[in-house]
Amino acid sequence: MFTNGRHWETELLVRDLIKRYPKSADGWKILGHSLRAQGKPALEAFRTAAMLAPNDPDSYINLGVAAALVGDSDDAMSNYRRALTIDPTLAIAHLAICSLYIWMGDFERARTQAELLEQYHPVSAESFLAWGRLGNAIGHDDDAIDYFKRAVVVSPGCQSGITIAELEERTHDTRTLKEKLFYAGLIQAAEVEARRDFAEAATVENHNFLLMCLHANPERSSQDYYAEARRWAELHGNEDLLPSPAAYPNERSPKRRLKVGILGDYFTNYICITTLVPFFDRYDRNELEIYCYNYGDSAEELFGKVDRWKEIHKFSPDEFYDLVVRDKIDIMLDINGRLRNPQFFPAMLRQPAPIQVNWYNLTATVGHKAYNYLITDDYSVRGGEEGCYVENIFRMPTGTISSFDMGEPPPKPIPPPCDSNDFVTFGSFGDFFKVNETVLRTWGMLLSQVPNSRLYLKGRYLQMAECRKRITNYFENMQISADRLLLEGMSEYRLMKIRYSKVDIALDTFPYSGGSTTINALWQGVPVIAISGPSWRERNAASILAGAGLHELIATDVDDYLDKAINLANDRVRLQRYRSTISETMSASPQWQTERFARNFEHTLRSMWIDWLETSTTTAN
């Protein structure tokens, strides 16, 4: 009955049997399985089974799984280890402990447990599953695939927790040469390929990729990017066809409720959940009527948080344009930026709303006059830099282009890992296209000048062994041995946050610095060393640090960056102080004042609307 999926009937039958045989450990065990299969609490049933059969290791495994499912990792671990006291070589117990360590984000202990399991059972499904799950957790997808396939050979019915097909899809690389170079941080080489492709075919796609390269290339300036973005507009943009302000039927009242559209494809991403959603919860509905146009993953849980939610996955650009016109949007906010919005960018270039705003993801100019405003902060884009933008610039207070609500209290302070390791670990968990050769060389110099220190890199690029080998070889050529490097691919967001417990000092990239990466590190109590440079892309992290009052972590150039990192690595007292205070400091900083941000943002949108009313009237006259 149970094996046929009739769990409710099994529960009723077993409960009746237990009434007659209350000391049947097997009865309580079956009851626990039937309850768990229905999503019901099963902990007490398994606990009773274990009490009645204290020498049955399987009972403790079941009890441990039930405890883990309700989030009690201590109870789960205790029961798994009790199973091992009965049978020290029990494969399923070692696998359960390894899996629990993985869930806890303690990959080091998980590895130790997998090694022990391998000693006892070198050719077993449990051993292969342990290594496969660890490989999957740390983002070594190629290793995970190999181990999961070996597990299936040994035991065809075993469950890996993720399908091999899913992993193979993640590792199937169909990117072009220029894309591979770009995402490896080899930006100059990627730009050479991009220019060659663009010379052969001056398509929108090839031109967009060239702009991506200019955006990330340390040898290119904001003025270079602006010039190429304007060239893009001339070749592909049809700016002469843009409607005049008089063409819009929107009511010209400066004080009325404004219709604000937001276009994007990642409303369910953790970044939006911690930034946009807090604003949705706090905006004044008497001031703004917000329309979200979503073409990413469905976000039903967000539908009620704004006035109008519209799923536009199946819309053509023309259909989207017509929808915005019918909705009579006053201000359209594009949160993706020009390089991440290929589907609806053509519609936006026709300017369906009188005000179109470049905001949130990419502070570089769009380069097309259909985007007539930019929202940034007063640290990232400063006075005198307007010449690199076609947009009219409106500035928020320092570091508050958005605000954050992590949905949880600051993590409980823990000592820096160097206290127990007796060595300092530097770390960077950002996008690898930002890790150019200058950054790698600087990090190598840092490791050379801080004896016995380690470097922990984590990012999507490192999911394949060949990519990790390239980075290892680079540092070995600088006389940095492989045992001083920890290279991991992507982990799920929850695990990524936990892994900051292994980092003493986070290192920002340059010239393209990190935004959400910096926020996550600071929230976990990890100080971030960053450079504040001559353009917005070099100020993302610095603006966050400045907003939090952490000016001492902001460097002026590479030499200063090295000095600050070395001095901090040699100052254990400061490291301990940062670890115990930074997350609290952040929670009191402007980036975390979500109510204040909502009012400031509403004021900025209102000011923008009034500015458009005044300038459009002047233009008409």
Long-range contacts (C-beta under 8 A, 24 or more apart in sequence): 2-30, 2-33, 2-34, 2-37, 7-34, 7-37, 7-38, 8-34, 8-38, 10-34, 11-35, 11-38, 23-52, 24-52, 25-49, 25-50, 25-52, 25-53, 25-56, 25-59, 28-52, 29-53, 29-58, 29-59, 29-62, 32-62, 32-66, 33-62, 36-65, 36-66, 36-69, 41-70, 42-66, 42-69, 43-67, 43-70, 50-79, 55-86, 56-86, 57-82, 57-83, 57-84, 57-86, 57-87, 57-90, 57-93, 58-83, 60-86, 60-93, 61-92, 61-93, 61-96, 64-96, 64-100, 65-96, 68-100, 68-103, 73-100, 73-103, 73-104, 76-100, 89-120, 89-121, 91-117, 91-120, 91-121, 91-124, 91-126, 91-127, 92-126, 94-120, 94-121, 94-126, 94-130, 95-126, 95-127, 95-129, 95-130, 98-130, 98-133, 98-134, 99-130, 99-133, 102-133, 102-134, 102-137, 104-498, 105-494, 105-495, 105-498, 105-499, 105-501, 107-134, 107-137, 107-138, 107-499, 110-134, 110-137, 123-154, 124-154, 125-151, 125-154, 125-155, 125-158, 128-154, 129-158, 129-160, 132-160, 133-160, 133-161, 136-160, 136-161, 136-162, 136-167, 137-491, 137-495, 138-488, 138-489, 138-491, 139-458, 139-460, 139-462, 139-463, 139-488, 139-489, 139-490, 139-491, 140-463, 140-465, 140-468, 140-488, 140-489, 141-167, 141-170, 141-171, 141-463, 141-464, 141-489, 142-171, 142-463, 142-464, 142-465, 143-465, 145-171, 170-463, 171-463, 171-464, 173-464, 178-209, 178-213, 179-209, 182-209, 182-212, 182-213, 182-216, 182-433, 183-432, 183-433, 183-460, 183-461, 184-432, 184-433, 184-461, 184-467, 184-470, 185-432, 185-433, 185-434, 185-435, 185-436, 185-437, 185-439, 185-440, 185-461, 186-436, 186-437, 187-213, 187-216, 187-217, 187-218, 187-433, 187-436, 188-217, 188-219, 191-217, 202-235, 204-236, 205-342, 207-232, 207-235, 207-236, 208-232, 208-338, 208-339, 208-342, 211-338, 211-339, 212-339, 215-339, 215-364, 215-512, 215-537, 216-433, 216-434, 216-436, 216-512, 218-436, 218-438, 218-510, 218-511, 221-534, 221-535, 222-364, 222-385, 222-388, 222-534, 222-535, 222-536, 222-537, 223-387, 223-388, 225-364, 225-365, 225-388, 226-365, 226-367, 226-387, 226-388, 226-389, 228-367, 229-338, 229-364, 229-365, 229-366, 229-367, 229-368, 229-390, 230-367, 230-390, 232-367, 232-368, 233-367, 233-368, 233-369, 233-390, 237-349, 237-368, 237-370, 238-349, 239-368, 239-369, 239-370, 241-350, 242-350, 242-351, 242-369, 242-370, 243-351, 244-619, 244-620, 245-354, 245-612, 245-615, 245-616, 245-619, 245-620, 246-616, 246-620, 248-353, 248-354, 249-328, 250-328, 250-330, 250-354, 252-613, 254-609, 254-610, 254-613, 257-286, 257-287, 257-288, 257-289, 258-287, 258-288, 258-289, 258-330, 258-331, 258-605, 258-606, 258-609, 259-288, 259-289, 259-291, 259-327, 259-328, 259-329, 259-330, 259-331, 260-288, 260-289, 260-290, 260-291, 260-329, 260-330, 260-331, 260-332, 260-333, 260-605, 261-290, 261-291, 261-292, 261-293, 261-324, 261-327, 261-329, 261-331, 261-332, 261-333, 261-353, 262-290, 262-291, 262-292, 262-293, 262-306, 262-332, 262-333, 262-335, 263-293, 263-295, 263-332, 263-333, 263-334, 263-335, 263-336, 263-341, 263-344, 263-348, 264-292, 264-293, 264-294, 264-295, 264-296, 264-334, 264-335, 264-336, 265-294, 265-295, 265-296, 265-336, 265-340, 265-341, 266-296, 266-297, 266-335, 266-336, 267-292, 267-294, 267-296, 267-297, 267-299, 267-302, 268-296, 268-297, 268-298, 268-299, 268-302, 269-296, 270-493, 271-516, 272-335, 273-407, 274-404, 274-405, 274-406, 274-407, 275-360, 275-402, 275-403, 275-404, 275-405, 276-335, 276-402, 277-302, 277-305, 277-405, 278-403, 278-404, 278-405, 278-594, 279-402, 279-403, 279-594, 279-597, 279-598, 279-601, 280-305, 280-306, 281-305, 282-594, 282-595, 282-598, 283-598, 283-601, 283-602, 284-598, 284-599, 284-602, 287-602, 287-606, 288-602, 288-605, 291-327, 291-329, 293-320, 293-323, 293-324, 293-344, 295-343, 295-344, 312-344, 315-344, 317-343, 317-344, 317-346, 317-347, 318-347, 320-344, 320-347, 320-352, 321-347, 321-350, 321-352, 324-352, 324-353, 325-352, 329-353, 330-354, 330-355, 330-609, 331-355, 331-356, 331-357, 331-605, 331-608, 331-609, 332-356, 332-357, 333-357, 333-359, 333-360, 333-375, 334-358, 334-359, 334-371, 335-359, 335-360, 335-361, 336-361, 336-362, 337-361, 337-362, 337-364, 337-366, 338-362, 338-366, 338-367, 338-368, 338-371, 354-612, 354-616, 355-608, 355-609, 355-612, 357-391, 357-608, 358-391, 359-401, 360-401, 360-402, 363-401, 363-536, 363-537, 364-536, 364-537, 365-389, 365-390, 365-391, 366-390, 366-391, 372-612, 373-608, 373-612, 375-401, 375-604, 375-608, 376-401, 376-536, 377-401, 377-543, 379-539, 379-542, 379-543, 379-546, 379-547, 380-536, 380-539, 380-540, 380-543, 381-536, 385-535, 385-536, 388-535, 392-608, 392-611, 394-604, 394-607, 394-608, 396-597, 396-600, 396-601, 396-604, 397-547, 397-590, 397-600, 398-543, 398-546, 398-547, 398-590, 399-543, 399-544, 399-545, 399-546, 399-547, 399-548, 399-589, 399-590, 399-591, 400-547, 400-590, 400-591, 400-593, 400-597, 400-600, 401-543, 402-591, 402-597, 403-590, 403-591, 403-592, 403-593, 403-594, 403-596, 403-597, 403-598, 404-519, 404-523, 404-591, 404-592, 404-594, 405-592, 405-594, 406-523, 410-523, 410-525, 410-583, 410-584, 410-586, 410-587, 411-497, 411-523, 411-524, 411-525, 411-583, 413-525, 413-579, 413-580, 413-581, 413-583, 414-501, 414-525, 414-579, 415-576, 415-579, 416-504, 416-572, 416-575, 416-576, 416-578, 416-579, 417-501, 417-502, 417-503, 417-504, 418-504, 418-572, 418-575, 419-572, 419-576, 422-452, 423-452, 423-453, 423-454, 424-450, 424-453, 424-454, 424-504, 424-505, 424-569, 424-575, 425-453, 425-454, 425-455, 425-456, 425-486, 425-502, 425-503, 425-504, 425-505, 426-450, 426-453, 426-454, 426-455, 426-456, 426-503, 426-504, 426-505, 426-506, 426-507, 426-565, 426-569, 427-455, 427-456, 427-457, 427-458, 427-500, 427-502, 427-503, 427-504, 427-505, 427-506, 427-507, 427-521, 427-526, 428-455, 428-456, 428-457, 428-458, 428-459, 428-506, 428-507, 428-508, 428-509, 428-517, 429-457, 429-458, 429-459, 429-496, 429-499, 429-500, 429-506, 429-517, 429-520, 429-521, 430-459, 430-508, 430-509, 430-514, 430-517, 431-459, 431-460, 431-514, 431-517, 432-459, 432-460, 432-461, 432-462, 433-461, 433-512, 434-509, 434-512, 434-513, 434-514, 435-459, 435-509, 436-509, 438-510, 438-558, 439-509, 439-510, 440-471, 440-474, 440-475, 441-478, 442-558, 442-561, 442-562, 443-507, 444-474, 444-475, 444-478, 444-480, 445-478, 445-562, 446-507, 446-562, 446-565, 446-566, 447-475, 447-478, 447-480, 447-484, 448-478, 448-479, 448-480, 449-562, 449-566, 450-565, 450-566, 450-569, 450-570, 452-484, 453-484, 453-569, 454-484, 454-485, 454-486, 455-480, 455-484, 455-485, 455-486, 456-486, 456-488, 456-499, 456-502, 456-503, 457-485, 457-486, 457-487, 457-488, 458-487, 458-488, 458-489, 458-490, 458-491, 458-496, 458-499, 459-489, 459-490, 460-489, 460-490, 461-489, 462-487, 462-488, 462-489, 463-489, 463-490, 464-489, 496-520, 497-523, 497-524, 500-524, 500-525, 500-526, 504-569, 504-575, 505-529, 505-565, 505-568, 505-569, 505-575, 507-565, 508-541, 510-538, 510-558, 510-561, 511-535, 511-537, 511-538, 512-537, 512-538, 512-540, 513-537, 513-538, 513-539, 513-540, 513-541, 513-542, 514-540, 514-541, 515-540, 515-541, 515-544, 517-541, 518-544, 518-545, 519-544, 519-586, 519-591, 522-548, 522-550, 522-582, 522-583, 522-586, 523-583, 523-586, 524-583, 525-578, 525-579, 525-580, 525-582, 525-583, 526-578, 526-579, 526-582, 527-553, 527-568, 527-575, 527-578, 527-582, 528-553, 529-553, 529-555, 529-561, 529-564, 529-565, 529-568, 530-554, 530-555, 530-561, 531-555, 531-556, 531-557, 531-558, 531-560, 531-561, 532-556, 544-591, 547-589, 547-590, 547-591, 548-582, 548-585, 548-586, 548-589, 548-591, 549-585, 549-589, 550-582, 550-585
